[in-house]
Amino acid sequence: MSREDDHEPPFVRSDWGTNRYVYNHRSPIGRSFIVISLAIAAGGLVLRGPLRPLTPVPVRADGTEVAERLTP
């Protein structure tokens, strides 16, 4: 069951000329890191909930905001 790509490191240097390390998609551990990080990001977006549109705050003629609308 051992394959040659099982011995790849989970992190490799970026090919973009920087000194950063990225997940190695050729490694089984690197692939699992990619899936786990995508699941965490998607879960965070789902738990955040829907975004509500911004509503303008009413302003009086003297420039002060209406306090009744600002209190929960």
N, C-alpha and C positions, 0 to 999 in steps of 0.2 A: 504494500500500500504506500510505501515511501516513494515519492516522486522527486525529481530533481528541483522543482521550484519550491519544495517545502523548506529548503535551506536558504531561501532569500531573506535578507534582513527586513524587518517591518518598516524601517525608515531609511530613506536614501536622500542624498543631496539633490537639491533642485537642479534641473537642467537649464534653468533660466539665467544662470550666471551669478546667482546669489549664494550666500553661505547658509541658507535656510534648509531645513530638512522637511520632507513631505512624506506622506504615507506611500508605501510601496504597494501598488495594486497587484504585483506579481506574487506577493507573499500572502499566504492564507491569514496570517495575523494582521497584516496591513489591510486586507480586504475586510476583515471583521471590524477593524478600527474605523474604516470608512462607513460601513453600515451602521455601526453604533453611533458615530457622530452625526450622521444624517437623521437617525431616529431621535436623538436627543434634540436636535434643532427643530424637527417637525413637531415633537411633543411640546416643546417650549412655545411654538407658535399656536398650537391648539389650546394649550392651557392659558395663554394670554387672552384669548377670547376675541370676539369681533371688535373691530375698531369703530368707534362711533364718530360721526362727522363733527367737526368743530362748529359750534354755534356762536354767533357774535354776541358779545356781552352788551346789553343796552347801556348807553352813556347819556347822562343828563346834559343839559345845555351848559352847565358850568364845568363840565369835564369829569365829574365824578361818576363812578360806576354805580349801578343800581344794586344795593346790598341785598335786597330780597332774593334776587336771582342767583347770587353767589353762595348763599348759605345752603347746605344740604337739607 
